[in-house]
Amino acid sequence: MIEKIKLYWVYGISLAFIALNVYLFINEFYWSLILPIGIVILLMYIFALDKLILFIVFLTPLAINVTNFDIDIGVSLPTEPLMFGVLIIFILKLFSGTPYDKRIIHHPVSIAILFSLGWMLIATFTSEIPIVSLKYLIARLWFVVPFYFVGVMLFKKFDNIKKFSWLYVIALMIVIIYTVANHAKFGFNEETGHWVMTPFFNDHTVYGAMLAMFVPVMLGFSFNFNSKKTIRWSAFGFFVLLIVALVLSYSRAAWLSIIAAFIVYIVVMLKIKFKWIFSALAILAILFFTFQYKVLELLERNQQESSTDLVEHVQSIYNISSSASNLERINRWQAAIRMFKERPFLGWGPGTYQFVYAPFQRSKEKTIISTNAGELGNAHNEYLGPLSEQGVLGMVAMLLIVIFSVYTALKVYKYAEDKEVKLMALITLLALVTYFTHGLLNNFLDTDKASVPFWGFLAMVVALDLFHSKRKQEA
């Protein structure tokens, strides 16, 4: 009898749904066709939040940014609305008394992130444009909460760490195939290589940054002998495709970030003590400031522009005499430093750089691509950006995130007993190093494309440390 009643309910709801859709379709209301998807997503919010987050990870490389210039709002669809929903659910669960693991809150990486968010809130109250800063803060929250604070809980299950990377990379492969096919129509020209990845990525710089970020991940997965051979070979195939796409991206900053990750890998493998690394960096800094004029004179002799020739394109990286993109970065950095000098403690407000930096430019530093309109991006630096927008503590917060995450990953790699955990710690560290390096030349943490893997990898580092790293005794 109960089974018959359930069957009647199923038939009744199905017929009602079909009738509703027919009525709405006749009246040219086609949005009802996505109602089933909406219902499934709603159920995932309630019963399967972990699967929803992984679903968002897969959608991220394929998401398309939609901007309404009339109200000055840009949103990445469908990912950012879904992230906002996760943020709301997380807040509601906290207020309803759902317990959250205090070990996560007390972790140094979490403390650095909370400090960053807290200071961002304070800087929002004193912002030059409060509404812009408030939108920026909310957007940062819908990146950080789902992929860091919920992410650490998600990565309690070790397999989810691998699923996260696989889902992002599989979707990224779709973008790569589209981009390479589109690029081939123009003979892989360097100039067209800047935009052929649209509409999925805004330009070649963020596209290159994400390619670089997953290069060490896929290479590491191909050496994970706990995985099946087919998985390892698939990872190696994806690694090769990532390298090809990286070369064709013509993103010099992305190439440099891979070199930086390789250097860190060598340092880790050789077990070089931190004090020696610090000493070497200090000596290089002293030598630079001692001979800075000669160094700058040497750099200014370089007239090599961007080129389809890879050697020439690499040489153009340090062209600060005629390369418009390089000179424009210096222009933006100088403006950021002047902004900081005027408001050193609280800054101009989160997210406001592009709207207020114009008066801080100098005519002699402007380039042919300089603008006063603020439509061509921010400070092009993940460290100087917070410095100008949130004052000295804004940059300190970012540096603390870098320091604590690197330290934690190295600690897990050194002390973990499980070889797979050690491998995951290493490749996650190298992935983050690519972005930390890239952050010296660009800033993308206000986009979903970069924020999802960035905060996700930080969550992996913390989860490996708290839940998967059984400490071995140091000899």
N, C-alpha and C positions, 0 to 999 in steps of 0.2 A: 504494500500500500504506500509506504514512504517513498519507495523507488518510483512509483507512478506519479506521485505528487511532484517529486524533483523533476521528472521528465516533462510534466505539464508546465512547470515553471520555465524550463529551458525552451520549450516550444513557444510559450507565451512571450517571453522576452525577445526571442529571435524574431518572431512575427512582428512584434511591436517595433523592433529596431528596423526591420526591412520596410515596414509601412512608413515610419518616420523619414527614412532616407529617400524613399520614393517621393513623398510629399515635398521634402526640401529640394530634391533634385528637379522636380517639375517647376518649382519656384526659383530655380537658378541659384540656389544656395548650396554651393559645392563643398564648403568647408566641412560638411557633415561626413564626408568620405574619410576624413582623418580621425573621426571620433573613436573608432576601434583602437587606433594607435594611442590616442590620448588616454583611453581607459586602461590599456596595458601599462603605460608609463605611470599612471596614477597608482595602479596596484604595485608596481615596482617600488615607488616611493614608500608605500606602507609595508610591504612584505619582503622586498629584495633590493634594498638600497645598495648593497655591494655590487649586484649585477648592473644596476642602473649606472653607477659610477664607471664601471668597465665599459658599458655601452657608450657613455659620453667620451671616454678615452678614444674609442674607435671612431666616433663621429668627428673628433676635433680636427684632424688633418683635412677632412672633407667639408668642414663648415665654411660658410660664406659670410663675409662681413657686409652688413647692410647699414647704410648711413642715411639719416634724415638731416639734411643740412639746415632745414627750417628751424628745427628745435635742437640742433647740435647734439644729436645722439647717434652713436654707432653701436651696433650689437652684432655679435657673431651668431648666426642661426644654423642649426637649432641648439647649439651647445650652451651658450650663456644663459638663456632662460631656464634650461634644465639645471645648470649649476646653481642658479638663484633659488630654485626649488629645493635643492639639497641643503643650501644654507638655511632656509626657513625651517625645514624638517629638523635639522640639527639643533637649531635654537629652541624649537618647540619641545624637543626631547629633553634638552637640558633643563628647561623651565618646568617640565613635568616630573622632574626628579630622576630621570634615567641616569644611572651612574656612568661616569667617564673615567677611564684608567688614569689615576693620578701620576703614575710613572711617566706617562707621555707628557703631561703638563710640566713636570719637574725636570724633564730632560733639557740639557743646555741648548740644543737646537730649538726646542719649543720656546724656551725662555727668550732666546734671541728674536724669534718670530713674533712672540707676544709683545716684546719691547718695541719692535718695529711697528706693529699695528697700533699699540698704545700711543707711541709718539706721533704717528700719523694722524691719530684722532685729535691730539692736542694741537698739532700744526694746522688741522682743518679749521679749528675754531678761530685761529688768527690769520687765516688765509686771505690773500689779496682778492680771490674770487671764491668764496665759500661754497657756492653751488657746484663748481667744477671739482673742488677738493672732496666734497661729500660724495659725488658720483664716483670719483676715483677710489675713495676708501671702500665704498660698497662693492665696487668691482673687484678690488683686491681681496675682500672678504669672500666673495663667491668663487675665487680661485683657491685661496688658502684653506678654507674650511673643508670643502669636499676632497681636495687632493692632498692635503697634509693632515689635518686633524681627523677626518674620517679615513683618510688614506692609511695612516699608521694602523688603525684598527683593521682595515681591509687586509693589510699585509701581515697580520698575525698568521694568516694562512700563507705558507711559503709559496705555493703555486701561483697565488695571485700576483706576486712580484714579477714572475715571468709572463703571466697573462697580460699584465699592464703593458709591458714593452712590445709583446707580440701584436696586440691589438692596435697600438699606435703605428707600428711599423707596417703592418699589413695594409692599413688605410693609406699610409704614406706612400707605399708602393703604387697604389692606384694613381696618386698625384704625380709620382715620378714618371710613370708610363705616359700619362697625359702630357706632362711637361716636356719630356724628351720627344714625343711625337710632334708636339706643337713646335718645339725648337728646331726639329729637323726640317720643317717647311722653310725655315729661313737659313738653312745651311749652318746651323749651330753658331750663328753670329753672336759676338760678345754683347753688342748693344741690345739685341732682342732677348738675350738671355736674362735681362733684368726684369722682364715682365711676363714671360711665357707661362709662368706658373699661376697666373691669375685665372679665375677668381678665387682659387683655394688659398693662395698666399699672396699678400700684397706686393711683395717684391722679392728679389733674389737673396737679400740679406737674411731675412728671417727664415726663408726656405733653406738657405745654406746652413744657418745655425742649427736647425732641427736635423738636417742630414748629418752634420758633424756630431751632434749629440748622440745619435744612435749608431754611429760607426763602431765605437768600442763595445757597445751592447751586443750587436750582432756578431762581432768578431769573438767576443767572450762566449756567447751562446754556442758558437761553432766548436769551442773547446770544452764544453760542458759534457764530460763523459758520463754523467748521470742521465743524460737525455738519450733518446733513441737516435740511431744513425741518421734516419731520414730527417729528424729535427735538426741535427747538427749540420747536415748538408744544406738544408733549407736556409738556415741561419747564415751559412757561408755564402750562399747564392745572393741573399739579401745584402750581405756585407759588400759584395762586389758591385751590386747595383747602386748601393749608397755611394760608393767611391766614384763610380762613373757619373752619377748625378751631381756629386759634389764638385767634380772637375768642371762639368758643364754649367754649374751655377755661376761660375766666375766670381764667387764670393771670397775675396781675399781674407777677410776676417775669419771666415769659417776654416779656411786652409790653415791659418795661423793657430786656431784653436786646436786643430788636430795635432799640430806639431807640439803645442804645449802639453797636450794629454800624453803624447809619446814620451816627452821628457820626464813627466811625472811618473809614467810607467817604469822608465829606466831607473829613476831615483828609488822607487819602491822595490824593484827587483834587486838593486845593488845594496839595499838597506843602508842608504846614506843617512847619517844622523842629521836631525833637523838643525843642529847648531852649525854644521858645515854649510848647509843650504843657506841659512840666514847670513852666515859670514860671507859667502860668495855674493849674495844679493847686496849686502852692505858695501862690499868692495866695488861692485859694478856701479852702484849708486854714487859712491865717492868719485870714481873715475869719470862718470858722466858729468857730474857737476864741476869737476876740476877741468875737464877738457870740453865743456859743453859748446863753446863757440866753434871749436874745430869740428866737433861732431855735426853741429847744425850747418856749418859751411859745407861739409861733405855731403850731407843730405840734400842741401839746396842745389848741388850740382846735378842731382838726378832729375832728368827731364822726361823719363819714360812714362808714357801714358798707358791707360788700360788697353789691352790688346787681346786678340784671339790666340796669339802665341803665348803659351803657358809661362815660358821663361820671362818674357817681357812683362807679362801680367804680374808675375811675382815681384819683378823689379819695381813695378809701379807702386807697390805697397808703401815704400818709404820715400816716395816722391812728394815733397812738401813745397815744391817751387811752382809747379804748374798743374798738378792734379786737383781738379775742382772738388772732387769728393773728399780727398784728404784735407785740403785747406778748409773746406766747409766744416769738417769735424773739429778742426782746431778753433775755428771761429765760434762754434757752439760751446766748446769747452771753456774758451776765454770768457764768453758771456756768462756761463754758469758760475765761474769763479768770481766774476764781478758781482753777480747777484748774491752770492754767498757773503762777500765782503760787506755788502750793504745791509743784509739781514743774516748775520752769522748764526744766530741761535735757533730761531723758529722758521726761517726761510720764508718763501713766498706762498707756500701752500701746496700740498700734494696735487700733482697733475697740472699745475699752472705754468710750468716752464714755457711751453709753446705760445702761451698767450701774453707773457710779460717780458720775454727775453729781448725783443727787438731793440729797445732803447740801450741795451747793454752791449750791442755790437759796435765795432769801430769800423769806420769807412775803409781804412787801410787793410782790415782783415776780411772784409766781405769778398765774396766770390760771385761768379756769374750765376750761381744757383742759390745765392742768399735771398732771403725773403723777410719781410716784416709782418706777413699775414699769419704766420704760425701754422701753416697747413702742411709743412714738410717734416713733421716729427719733432722729437724732443732733443735732449742734450746729447744723444748718441753715446751715452755712457751710463752704466748701471750704478756708478758710484758718485759721479759728479751730479747726476740728476737729483738724487735724494739730497745731496749737499746743498744745492741751490733751492730746492723746494721745501726741505724740512730742516735745514741748518746742519750743524756739525753732527748732532746726534742721529740725524737721518742716515748719514753716510756711515757712522759708527755702527748703527744697527745692521746695515747691509754687510759690513765687514765682519761683524760677529757671526752672522749666519754663515758666511763663507768659512771662517776659521773653525767654528764648532762642527760644521758638517764634514769638513776635511779631516779634522782630528778624530771624529767619531768613526768615519769610514776606515781610516788607517788603523784605529784601535781594533775594530772588528776584524779587519784583514789580518792583523798581527796575532790576535788571541783566539779567534774562532777555531774550534776543533774540526768542524765539518768543512770539507774541501769545497763543496758547492756554495756554502755560505761565504767562504773566503773569496771565491770567484765573483759572487754577486756583489760583495762589498767593493772589490777592485773595479769592476766594470761600471758600477754606479758612481764611484769616485771619479773615474776618468770621464764619464758622461758629464758630470757636474763641472769638472775642470774645463771642458770645452766651453761650457756656457759662462763660467766665471771669467775665462779669458776673452770670450766674445763680448762680454759686458764692458770691457775696456774700450770697445769701438762702437757698440750699438746698445740699445736698450729695448727689450721686447716683453718685459713682464707685465705690460698692460694689455697684452694680447693672449687669447686662449691658446694659440698654437705653441707658444713658448711656456706659458705658465703651467699648463697641464703637466708636461713632463718635468719641469723644474721643481714644482712643489711635490710632485709625485716621487721623484728621485730622492728628495730630502726625506720624505716619509719612509721610503725604503731603507735609507741609512739608519733612521731611528728604530724602525721595526726590526731590522737585522740586529741592532745593538741590544734592544730590550727583550726580544722574543726568540731569536734564533742563534744567538752567539753564546755558546757555552764556553766560558773562559778556560783556557789552559794555563797551567802554572808556568810562569816565565822561568827559564833555566838559569 
